[in-house]
Amino acid sequence: MSPVALKAEGICGGYGKMVIVHDVSMHVGEGELVALVGPNGSGKSTFLKTIYGLARRFSGRVFFFGKDVSDLRPYDKARMGLGYVPQVNNVFPELTVLENLEMGAYFRKDEEAIREDLEMIFSLFPVLKERRDQKAETLSGGERQMLAIGRALIGRPKVLLLDEPAAALAPKLAKELFKKLDEIRESGVAILLVEQHARRALEACDRGYVLVDGRVVMEGPGKELLESEDLKRAFLGWR
């Protein structure tokens, strides 16, 4: 079993006085791709925001490589190596592709290493190199997602939180994006992925959790969850 990179214990989270996520516990091992799936409105995105510090945490703790980071600001978590890519508003539209990527390295001072990481990102997403001087607002939906992930990667995260990165993408583009996520995982970056398209996520992940009405109702290896008749019938359906 891989050493635990990210661990959430008994997380209750939401907005204002409204609790949306109830007593959720899960973990991500080093180099793992873990999927969090479930119906629309089940609290998947809220869970990510809660552990990152963007939604209210009513109770529970968050550990990053054994260190309690529950009360740290998102900025501090990013500096420690916890990256986050939201589903929407995830690029700066008025900035160029290159400027967006450079924003991801705002807390780094090692300019030579930053240049090397830029080349790594351009190698991973060649289209970004072709469009490096274009404003982000001119990119397609798939290209924007690549840019958002690239900007997170240039911060050298150890764990990457991704909120529905393939949302609204055509099936072919979504398939290509998931191949890129596998390459990122193979490079040693652990990934916690929120995805509404259950089959796609469970086929790609090492392990998965199923969230319904803000609670974990199933967990296990992705392939085992794929074969669960209860999962197919009661919660997700297949698309």
C-alpha positions as CSV (number, residue, x, y, z in Angstrom):
1,M,0.0,0.0,0.0
2,S,1.3,3.5,-0.9
3,P,2.1,5.9,1.9
4,V,-0.8,8.2,2.5
5,A,-0.4,11.6,0.8
6,L,-3.8,13.2,1.7
7,K,-6.2,12.1,4.3
8,A,-9.6,13.5,5.3
9,E,-11.2,12.4,8.5
10,G,-14.9,13.0,9.4
11,I,-15.3,16.0,7.2
12,C,-18.5,18.0,7.5
13,G,-18.6,20.9,5.2
14,G,-20.8,23.4,3.4
15,Y,-21.7,27.1,3.1
16,G,-23.1,29.5,5.8
17,K,-25.1,27.3,8.2
18,M,-25.9,24.7,5.5
19,V,-24.1,21.3,5.9
20,I,-23.7,19.6,2.6
21,V,-21.0,17.0,3.2
22,H,-21.5,14.7,6.2
23,D,-18.8,12.9,8.1
24,V,-16.7,12.0,4.9
25,S,-13.4,10.2,5.4
26,M,-11.1,9.2,2.5
27,H,-7.4,9.0,1.6
28,V,-5.2,9.2,-1.4
29,G,-1.9,7.3,-1.5
30,E,1.3,8.6,-3.1
31,G,1.1,8.3,-6.9
32,E,-2.6,7.2,-6.7
33,L,-5.5,8.3,-8.8
34,V,-8.6,8.3,-6.7
35,A,-12.0,9.1,-8.1
36,L,-14.9,10.7,-6.2
37,V,-18.1,10.0,-8.1
38,G,-21.8,10.4,-7.5
39,P,-25.0,12.0,-8.8
40,N,-25.3,15.7,-9.5
41,G,-25.7,17.7,-6.2
42,S,-24.2,15.0,-4.0
43,G,-21.6,17.3,-2.5
44,K,-18.5,16.2,-4.5
45,S,-17.3,19.7,-5.4
46,T,-18.1,21.0,-1.9
47,F,-16.0,18.2,-0.4
48,L,-13.0,19.3,-2.5
49,K,-13.5,23.0,-1.6
50,T,-13.9,22.1,2.1
51,I,-10.6,20.2,2.4
52,Y,-8.8,23.0,0.4
53,G,-10.3,25.7,2.6
54,L,-12.7,27.3,0.1
55,A,-15.9,26.1,1.8
56,R,-16.8,26.1,5.5
57,R,-15.5,23.1,7.5
58,F,-17.8,22.4,10.4
59,S,-15.8,19.5,11.7
60,G,-13.2,16.9,10.8
61,R,-9.5,17.1,10.0
62,V,-7.3,17.2,6.9
63,F,-3.8,15.7,6.9
64,F,-1.1,16.2,4.2
65,F,1.7,13.6,4.4
66,G,0.8,13.2,8.1
67,K,0.7,16.9,8.9
68,D,-2.6,18.5,10.1
69,V,-3.3,21.2,7.6
70,S,-7.0,21.6,8.5
71,D,-6.7,25.3,9.5
72,L,-4.2,26.4,6.8
73,R,-5.3,28.9,4.1
74,P,-5.5,27.7,0.5
75,Y,-2.3,29.7,-0.3
76,D,-0.4,27.9,2.4
77,K,-1.6,24.5,1.2
78,A,-0.6,25.4,-2.3
79,R,2.9,26.2,-1.1
80,M,3.1,22.8,0.7
81,G,2.3,21.0,-2.6
82,L,-1.5,20.6,-2.6
83,G,-2.8,21.8,-6.0
84,Y,-6.4,22.6,-6.8
85,V,-8.2,23.1,-10.2
86,P,-11.8,24.2,-10.0
87,Q,-14.4,23.3,-12.5
88,V,-15.2,26.8,-13.6
89,N,-13.3,30.2,-13.7
90,N,-10.1,28.2,-13.7
91,V,-8.0,30.5,-16.0
92,F,-7.3,34.2,-16.3
93,P,-9.0,35.0,-19.6
94,E,-7.3,38.3,-20.2
95,L,-3.8,36.9,-19.7
96,T,-1.9,34.9,-22.3
97,V,-1.3,31.1,-22.0
98,L,2.3,31.8,-20.9
99,E,1.2,34.4,-18.4
100,N,-1.4,32.0,-16.9
101,L,1.3,29.4,-16.5
102,E,3.7,31.8,-14.9
103,M,1.0,32.8,-12.4
104,G,1.1,29.2,-11.1
105,A,4.7,29.7,-10.2
106,Y,4.1,33.0,-8.2
107,F,5.6,31.6,-5.0
108,R,8.7,30.1,-6.7
109,K,12.0,31.9,-7.1
110,D,14.0,29.2,-9.0
111,E,13.7,30.7,-12.5
112,E,15.8,28.1,-14.3
113,A,13.7,25.3,-12.7
114,I,10.5,27.2,-13.7
115,R,11.7,27.3,-17.3
116,E,12.3,23.5,-17.2
117,D,8.8,22.9,-15.8
118,L,7.3,25.1,-18.5
119,E,8.9,22.9,-21.1
120,M,7.6,19.8,-19.3
121,I,4.1,21.2,-19.4
122,F,4.5,22.1,-23.1
123,S,5.6,18.6,-23.7
124,L,2.6,17.2,-21.9
125,F,0.2,19.7,-23.6
126,P,1.8,20.6,-27.0
127,V,-1.2,22.8,-28.0
128,L,-0.3,25.2,-25.1
129,K,3.1,25.7,-26.6
130,E,1.5,26.5,-30.0
131,R,-0.8,29.0,-28.3
132,R,1.5,30.4,-25.7
133,D,1.1,34.0,-26.8
134,Q,-2.7,33.8,-27.2
135,K,-5.1,35.1,-24.5
136,A,-6.8,32.3,-22.6
137,E,-10.2,33.6,-23.6
138,T,-9.5,32.5,-27.1
139,L,-8.9,28.9,-26.2
140,S,-11.4,26.0,-26.6
141,G,-12.9,24.4,-23.5
142,G,-10.5,21.5,-23.7
143,E,-7.5,23.8,-24.1
144,R,-8.6,25.8,-21.1
145,Q,-8.8,22.7,-18.9
146,M,-5.2,21.8,-20.1
147,L,-4.1,25.3,-19.2
148,A,-5.7,25.1,-15.8
149,I,-4.0,21.8,-15.0
150,G,-0.7,23.0,-16.4
151,R,-0.9,26.1,-14.2
152,A,-1.4,23.9,-11.1
153,L,1.4,21.6,-12.2
154,I,4.0,24.4,-12.4
155,G,3.5,24.8,-8.7
156,R,5.0,21.3,-8.4
157,P,2.2,19.7,-6.4
158,K,2.5,16.4,-4.7
159,V,-1.3,16.0,-4.7
160,L,-3.7,17.5,-7.3
161,L,-7.4,18.1,-6.6
162,L,-9.4,18.2,-9.9
163,D,-13.0,19.2,-10.0
164,E,-14.6,17.7,-13.1
165,P,-11.8,18.5,-15.5
166,A,-13.6,16.7,-18.4
167,A,-17.0,18.5,-17.8
168,A,-18.6,19.7,-21.1
169,L,-15.8,18.2,-23.2
170,A,-16.6,16.0,-26.2
171,P,-16.0,12.3,-25.6
172,K,-12.8,12.2,-27.7
173,L,-11.3,15.2,-25.9
174,A,-12.3,13.8,-22.5
175,K,-10.6,10.5,-23.4
176,E,-7.4,12.4,-24.4
177,L,-7.5,14.4,-21.2
178,F,-7.8,11.2,-19.1
179,K,-4.7,9.9,-20.8
180,K,-2.9,13.0,-19.8
181,L,-4.0,12.5,-16.2
182,D,-2.6,9.0,-16.3
183,E,0.8,10.5,-17.4
184,I,0.7,13.0,-14.6
185,R,0.0,10.2,-12.1
186,E,2.8,8.2,-13.5
187,S,5.1,11.2,-12.9
188,G,4.4,10.7,-9.2
189,V,1.7,13.3,-8.6
190,A,-1.3,11.9,-6.7
191,I,-4.7,12.9,-8.0
192,L,-8.1,13.2,-6.3
193,L,-10.6,13.5,-9.1
194,V,-14.2,14.6,-8.9
195,E,-16.2,13.3,-11.8
196,Q,-19.9,12.9,-12.6
197,H,-19.3,10.5,-15.5
198,A,-18.8,7.4,-13.3
199,R,-17.7,4.9,-15.8
200,R,-15.0,7.1,-17.2
201,A,-13.6,7.9,-13.8
202,L,-13.8,4.4,-12.4
203,E,-12.1,2.9,-15.4
204,A,-9.2,5.3,-14.9
205,C,-8.7,5.3,-11.2
206,D,-7.0,3.0,-8.7
207,R,-9.7,3.4,-6.1
208,G,-13.0,5.2,-5.9
209,Y,-15.5,6.6,-3.5
210,V,-19.2,7.0,-4.2
211,L,-20.9,10.1,-2.6
212,V,-24.7,10.3,-2.3
213,D,-26.5,13.1,-0.4
214,G,-23.2,14.2,1.0
215,R,-22.2,10.8,2.4
216,V,-19.8,8.0,1.3
217,V,-22.0,5.0,0.4
218,M,-19.4,2.8,-1.3
219,E,-15.7,2.6,-1.8
220,G,-13.2,0.2,-3.3
221,P,-11.0,-0.4,-6.3
222,G,-12.3,1.2,-9.4
223,K,-12.8,-2.1,-11.3
224,E,-14.8,-3.6,-8.4
225,L,-17.1,-0.6,-8.3
226,L,-17.6,-0.8,-12.0
227,E,-19.0,-4.3,-11.6
228,S,-21.3,-3.4,-8.7
229,E,-25.0,-3.9,-9.7
230,D,-26.1,-1.8,-6.8
231,L,-24.0,1.1,-8.0
232,K,-25.3,0.9,-11.5
233,R,-28.9,0.5,-10.6
234,A,-29.3,2.8,-7.6
235,F,-26.9,5.7,-8.0
236,L,-25.2,6.4,-11.3
237,G,-26.4,4.6,-14.4
238,W,-24.0,4.4,-17.3
239,R,-23.4,6.8,-20.1
